[in-house]
Amino acid sequence: QGLPPLRFRVGINTDSVFVGNFGCDHRISYTVLGDGVNLASRLEAANKAFQTAVLVSESTMKGASSAFHFRALGRVTVPGKTQVLPVFEPLCAARDPPLLDLSTATASALPTSGVVTTTAAAATSP
């Protein structure tokens, strides 16, 4: 219809979070709170640096590794965390052959200096 393609980025993390209506009698909001959702937001922002559309955390990759092939992309640091976290890109369903050699796309094959730092401002940018 002549419209530009729709592009968006997604960050997926598997963790326990608080979900529900929060607030008081005169102002209530349905929201999600917790470190898990904050990390997902940072992963969404890190897509820009990795030039990807979907990034997942290690916990999500481990939980879905029987259903999907993943490629290790690098590591990110996020505000408020001291550890460097590995990130992965989902490639295809596990029942399908991957389009690239996953044995050369492991975390150990990545450069040690390739750490992406996300910021609060980056989490809201398109």
MOQUI-V985278 format. One record per helix or strand of 3 or more residues. SS is the DSSP state (helix for helix, strand for strand). FROM is the first residue (numbers start at 1). TO is the last residue. If there is no record, write none. Layout:
SS&FROM&TO / SS&FROM&TO
//
This chain:
strand&10&12 / strand&18&24 / strand&27&33 / helix&35&50 / strand&54&57 / helix&58&64 / strand&68&77 / strand&85&93 / helix&102&104 / helix&107&109 / strand&115&117 / helix&120&124
//
